[in-house]
Every structure is written in C-alpha cells, then in structure tokens.
Amino acid sequence: MMHDLSHTLEILERTPAVLRSVLVGLSDHWTHANYGSDTWSAYQIVGHLIVGERDDWMPRLRRILQHGESVPFDPFPHDAAIHPDTGPSLGELLDEFTRLRETSLRDLRGLKLTPADLERIGTHPAFGRVTAGQLLSTWAVHDLHHIRQICLAMAWQYRDEVGPWREYLNTLQR
C-alpha cells in the first residue's frame, strides 16, 4: 500500500489537541504517575514527544530527501524524555510541543512531497533501508502509541479501585 500523506496529517495535526484535552487541568496524581517499572508518566511522554519533534521526524525526512542512503540517520535515544523533577510545568511542555508540531507540519507541507518522494530511501542506524513513507507512517503511529501509553499510565492509577471489574479491563492487565 502506498503511503497517503493526507491520512498521516489527520493524526499529526490532532495530537497536540488530544493531549491538551486529556491532560490540561489534571493533578500530578494523573500526569506524573507511570504504570510500572520501566514505564513513563504522561508528563514524561509529552517530554519524549518534544525531543522527537526536535530531533527525529523532520530531520530524518530531510536527510532522506537531501542525501538518500548515503548519510545514515543520527541515532535517536528512544528513552529520551523530560522528567517532572527537572523540567517545566506540563502546561509549558504542551505549549512547546504544540509550537514544535505546528512548525513541523508547516515545514512538511512546504516540502510538497510527491509519491516518488515518499518512495525515496534513507538509512536507519538499526533497520537499514527505510522509505520516507515508512518514516511518515511511523510518525503517526508513534503519536497514537504514546497517546495509548498516556491512557495506560492514567488508568493504572485506579487498577485496584476498580475491584472485580479489573478482569474485564485489558488496559489493566500487565
């Protein structure tokens, strides 16, 4: 299946508003708690999305368009996040993410990518050959993945309070 940029944009455009709708005004109980060891809180996930917005998606797309396979992507630290004890408020993070995403989307639209551009190949440090379309598809799925992760972290805070209904809530199965 060929990548459809308009479908990708439908997700990428909405992510900042979804995050704001879910997170603004909630207490730290909801936004700073994770769902177990080696998991992130909503706050950390928003920080991770900021790091990705700055250092991952558009820089890698530009690398594909400018250099093809000849210059591999810079490695991206997948554990990169901003932590509540060292970072700004969640509201400030959401503002920054929104600004960065708006810039990314403006720049992405400005590239006026063609179907041929989406088939162009770059080099991922772990996966090897990847297409621009795969990168853009991954960007949208990455957003959805982390929205799901935020919901998991929040739901986990009531894992015991739901009592016997936990059996029916696969979100709480870990």
PyMOL commands that set and color helices and strands:
alter all, ss='L'
color gray80, all
select helices_A, chain A and resi 5-23+28-31+42-55+57-67+90-110+115-118+132-156+163-168+170-172
alter helices_A, ss='H'
color red, helices_A
select strands_A, chain A and resi 121-124+128-131
alter strands_A, ss='S'
color yellow, strands_A
deselect
rebuild
show_as cartoon
